[in-house]
């Protein structure tokens, strides 16, 4: 198409568009708006996905939280209403019989799930906060963002040490946070017992509701001695191996526990659980569907805009009937006339798309700037897959060519003698 490289061709396109500024502007709005929606909504959907990924960073999403409840079915000589229990010995049994389990973290807690917290004090100040007995592996399931010190280790558990890792709110209440007082090595009183502070953590947003910055963590062994719990456990956090089906793991764990504690296999209330992986899967499915819907809406809007360009070009061809007739009379070939109209269609389409893309990116940059330090808002680093944008641009150009054929063919069919007679 040598017409593309001719200076006269581009001058003619420029003058044609300049002489119809309002019409050209209104025509470009359709395609530009479609591309703007495509880019901004697709980027926003990705920003939400990145935001939720950030919220759940440091948290094992392929995990199950399991606790004991009451039976509702009489079984094996036991009446209904029997209180089930979990014990530390269950961990080895479950790992042995359910090989899909990667690791298990036991916890006991006061101040969570509706039960009262524990009284804590220091230097005349006192308050009630949540207290959790944990294993070091618990930090792998819900990683704490430490701002001072360290988390619990194996030596703390095996030595039944009176050490604690406290949340930021506890730190601010008992220490001089304004002067950045270092709490490491200093003590707080929990239930009449002095505990050395070994760490301070700040809550990671999206910690699954299991942690808050008003919680103190102590070794589980120390916790069980304080409350004379023996080897009883409040709940297990169970993490499956990467390729395991989390629903199967959940079902197998409950089956094994029911068998060990003589609960009916049909009793769905004996042990309660929360399948985080299942809920996280629903979230990612929603975000994927949102991105797909964005692509469909944006594509249809772009298509509507391209069709509008065809309609405008039909009007343009009608207005330029005499001009086209003169060109044909002077020897212009039908292909040259057709290519001229097609080129105008592509130029309008491509320019509109590029402007929509630029404004969409600017909007995403603006939103990203507003939400950059808003950790509680699940939106982070909105990006656009440029392969999607390139595909959309390619579709736009192809549609511009296809739709442009209608007015182009109309122009070719104009006979020179009839065009010269037109007013």
N, C-alpha and C positions, 0 to 999 in steps of 0.2 A: 504494500500500500504506500506508493510514493507520495500520496497526498499528505501523509503525516509529516513528511519532511519539508513540505513547501511552506514558505513564510506567508504566502497569501492565504493559505488555508487557516492558519492560526489568527491572522488579522481579521479574517471574515468572521470567525467564531467569536473573537473578542468584541467586534463591533455589534454583532447580533445580540450578544448577551448584554452589552452596555446599553443598547438602545431599548432594552426591555428589562430594566433593573428590577422593578417591583415583581414582574412576572417570574424572572429568574430567581429572585430571592425566595418567593413563595414556593417555587418548584423545588428549590434545594432544601427547604425546611423539612419536607417529608423524609427524604433519604438521610439527611443530617440528623434528624431526630431519632430515626431508627437506629443509626449507628451509635448515637449518644446513649440511647437506652441499652443497646447491646453491650457496650463497653462498661458503662457505669454499673448496671445491674450485675453483669458477670463479675466485675471487680469487687462489687459489694458482697456478692455471694462467697467469693474466695476470701475476702476479708473476714467474714463471719467464720468460715472454716478455719482460717489461721487463728482467729481469736479463740475458738473453742479448743484448738490444738494447744494453744498457749495456756489456756485455763487448766487443761488436763496434763500439762507437762509435769513430769516427775511423779505422775500417778499411774499405777498399773491398771489400765482399762480392761484387761482380760482377767478380772478378779470377781470373786463372789464373797459376799459377807453372810455368814451363817451363824444362827443362834438357836438356843433351845427354847421350846414353848411347851404347852400342855397337850396331852393326847386327847383326841375326841372320839376314839373308837376303842372299846374293850378288846384286849388281845393277850393271848398266852397266859390267862389267869389274872391279868392286871386290869383294874377298872379304868374307865375313861377319866380324864381330868388329872392324870398323873403328870407331875412336873418332870420334864426331861432335863438332862444336864450334859455339859460338855467338859471333857477332862484333857489334861495335857497328853495323856497316853493315847488319846484318839488321833493325835497327829501322826505318830508312827504307823498306826493301823491304816489310816486313810492313804498315806503315801505308799504303803505296801500294796493295798488293794485297788487303788485308783492311780495307775501309773501316769495318767495325763496331768497329774498335779505337779507343778514346778516347785512351789514351796508354800508353807502355811505359816501365818503369823497369828499367835493367840493374843488376846487383849482382855483385860478386865477394866471396868470404868465406873466412875461415879460422876454424876452431873451430865450424862448423856442419856438419850432415849427416855427422857421424862423423869429419871431418878435424881435425887438431890445431890449437889456437889459436896465438896469438902472445905472445911474452914482452914484458911491459910493466913499467916500473919508475919510481920517483920517490923521491928522498931515502933511498936505501938499501933501500926496500921493492920487492919484485918479485913478479910473479904472472903466470900465463898466462890470457889472456882471448880472447874471440872478437873478430875484427877484420873489418869489412865496408867495402868500397868502395862508395859510393852516389852517386846523383844527387839533387839537391834534390827532384825529383818523387817520389822514393821515400817522402818524408814524407806525400805525399797518399794513398798506398796504405796505409801503416801509420803513422798520425800518432803522433809521440812526445809524451808529456806532459812538457814542459820545466819543470824547477824552477830552472834557471839558464841564462841566455844565449839562444842561438838555434840553429837547425839550419843545415846546409850551404846555401850559395847558389850561384848560377851563377858568381860571381866566384871562389869557392873552387875550383871545378872547372876553369874556363878558365885560372886562374893556377897550377894544380898546387900549391896551398898546403898547407903542413904544419899543418893544423888538424884538430881532432877533437871530436866530440860523444860523451861517455862516459856509460855507464849508472851508475845510482845506486850499485851495489855497488863499481864501480871508484872512484868518488868517495869512498866511505866508507873504502876501503882506503888511498888515496893522500893524502887530505886530512882535516882535522880536522872531521868532520861534527858532532860534539857542540857545537862552537863556531860552527857554521854558516859555516865558512871559505868564502869566495868563490873558486872555482877559475878564474874567467874571466880569461884573459890569462896564467895560469900554465901550465907545461909538464909533460908526461910523456914518457918515453922509450919509443918503440915500435920494436922491431927496430933499436936503435942510432940512431934518428933522433928528434930532439925535435919534439914536436907541441904547439902552443898549444891549450889547451882553450877552446872557444867556446860550449860548452853542456853541460848535464847533464840527462839525461832519466830519468823514472821509467816503468817498464813499465806500459802499459795492459793490464789483464786482458783476455784474449781476443785478443791480438795475433797469433793464428794460429800461434804457435810460431816465427815468423820472427825475433822480437826477444826479448832478455832483458836484464836490467839488468847483465849481465857482458859487454856488447858495446861496442866503440868503433867509431864511424862516422867514416870519413875520405873525402875526395873520391875518386871512382873513378879519376880521372886520376892522382892521387898514388899510389893503390894499384897501378895497372898498372905504373907506373915502378918502384916498390919491388920488385915481383916479376917485372919484365920480361915482363908478360903481353901486351904489344902491345895489340891491340883485342879480345882474347878476353874473353868474358863467362861468368861462372859460371851465371847464370840470368836470365831475364826475368820480371818481374812485369807482366802484361798486363791492363789494365782495359778492359772493353768499354763501348760507349755504352749509355745507360740502357735503351733498348728492344731491344737486340740479344739474340739467342739465344746464351748463353755457350757452349753445347755446339757450335754451329755455328762460333763464333769459334775455339774450341779445335781443332776438326777442320781448319779452313781454315789456321790457323797452322802446324800440323804438316805439312799437305800442301805448303804453299809452301816450308817449310824442307827437306823431303825432296827436293823438286824441285831446289832450289838446290844441295844438297850430294850429289846423286846417290844417294839412298837409295831403296829399294823403297817404292812407295806402300802395299804390304801389310805393311811392317815396323813393327810396333807398338812395338818397343823402341828405335828409333833416337832418339826424343826422349821424355823422360818429362814428365809434367805432373801438377799437382794443381789440380782445378777447385773453388775455394773456393765459388763461387756454387752449384754443384750440391750440395755438402755442406751449405751454409747453407739451401738449399731443403728438404733432408730434415729439418733441424732445425725450420724453421718449420712444415713439414707435420706433424711429430710434435706440436708444441705446439697446432696447430689441431685435430688429432684428439683431443688430450687435453681441450681445451675442449668439443668436441662430446660426448665420452664423459661428461664431467662433467654436461652438460646432461641427457643421457639418464638417467644414474643418479639425479640429483637429482629429475627429473620423475617417474620410476617410484617413487621412495621417497615423494614427496609423494602420489602416487596411492594407494599402499598405506595411507598414513596417513589419507587422506580416506575410503577404504573402511572403515577401522576406526571412524571417526566414525559412519558409517551403522549399523554393527553395534551400537555403544553406544546410539545413539538408538533403535534398535528395542527394546532392553532397557528404555530409559527410557520409551518409549511404553507398553510392557506394564505397567510398574510404575505408570504414571499413568493407567491405564484408568479407574479410578473418578473421578479428577479430571476427565478429559476428558468422561466421561459427565455429570457435574454441569454442566459448562460448556455442553454441548449441550442439556441439559434446561432450562437457564436462558435459552436462546435464542441461544447462540453459533452462528454460521454455519460450515459445513464449511470455507469459505475461510479463516476466521479461525484455525481449529485448524491447518489445513495451513500457513498462513503463520507461525504461532508455531513449529512444528517446524522449518521451513526457516530461520527466522531464528536459531534456536539452532545449527543446523548451520553457518551462515555465520559466526556470532560465534566459535564454537570454532575453525573453520578459519582465519579471519583472525587471531585472537589468537595461535594457534599459529604461523602463518607469520611474523608480526611478531616474536615472541620468537626464533624460529629465525634470522631475518634479523639481529636485534640481536646475538645471541651469535656469529653468523658474522662480522660486522663487527669485533666485539671481538677475536675470535681472529686475524683478519688484522692488526689493529693491533698485537697482541702479537707476532706473528711478524715483522712489519715492524720493530718496535723491536729485536728480537733480531738481525736481519740487516742493520740500517741501515748499519753501517760494516764489514761483512764483504765486501770487494771480491772475494774469491776464490769466494764462494758466489753462484751465478747466480740471485739473487732480489732484486727491487727493486720497491718501490711497488706492492704487490698491490691492485688496484682491481677493482671490480665494475661491469659495465655495467648502469646502473639500468633501462634499457629491458628487459633480460633479467629483472631482478627484478620489474619491474612486470608483465611478461608472465606470469611464474610466479605472481605473486599473483592476477592475473586468472583464470588457469587454475584456481588453487586455489578461488577463490570460485565459479566456474562449476561445477567438479566438486562443491563443497560443496552447491550448489543441486540439481544433478542427483542426487547420491547421497542428499541429504536428502529427495528426493521419495519414496523407498521407505518410510521410517518415517512420513512425513507422510501418505501415502496410507493406510497402516495405521491411523493415528489417525482419519482421516476416515471410514473404514469402520466404526468402532466405533459401535454403536447405543446411544443413551442408556439404554434400559431394560436391555440386557444389561450395560452398563458398571456400572450401579448395583447389579446383582445380584452382580458379581464381588467376590471376597474379596482 
